[in-house]
Amino acid sequence: EVQLVESGGALGQPGRSLRLSCAASGFTFNDYAMHWVRQAPGKGLEWVSGITWNSGSVGYADSVKGRFTISRDNAKNSLYLQMNSLRAEDMALYYCARDFCSSSFCYFDKWGQGTLVTVSS
Amino acid sequence: EIVMTQSPATLSVSPGERATLSCRASQSVSSNLAWYQQKSGQAPRLLIYGASTRATGIPARFSGSGSGTEFTLTISSLQSEDFAVYYCQQHNTWPRFGQGTKVEIK
């Protein structure tokens, strides 16, 4: 069974750092691109960052560019999000999602349950 | 950056009625468009990919159409479990979501 389990969410102070992790199991992790998606309380889904299977290409939303860094360790079946210079608007539930591509179309077919990041002084 | 716009923000529908949700892209995304359903307290669930292909296990009452910049998700006869928030997502470039449409009971 495919599982994605996020961790690392916590109370962070503005300007400080947090590191999120996503542990993957039940599939060949290094066959897939992976993404982070967040959802602020009562708000919609926002794509945060993505990384290709071999880390050859990464992308970021403008709202986090220069502050967040996505990475992965295929040997550990793990995805990471280093979050620096935290802001109040970064407070959200952070999901990791698997990027599945079929017949030239790509979509997020598996999601974790999310890890909560709270930003407050 | 491609901007996705969904309408309406809220759709009030009676059980058994049809619901039609719209999604517009600021530039062409071909057919690289997916729809997700999210219920309160749950992670999103994939409904449709490639603009019109239902994901595994998704009932036939859900259908998607469109290409380029205009897309539609139709729920032919709303069941109680369909009341939720629906998001479109383009994946022609780095992914982007629409702001969501909440389907509520009328």
Interface residues (C-beta under 8 A of the other chain):
Chain A: H35 V37 G44 L45 E46 W47 G50 G59 D62 Y95 D99 S102 S103 S104 F105 C106 Y107 F108 D109 W111 G112 Q113 G114
Chain B: E1 S31 N32 A34 Y36 Q38 A43 P44 R45 L46 Y49 G50 T53 A55 V85 Y87 Q89 H91 W94 P95 R96 F97 G98 Q99 G100
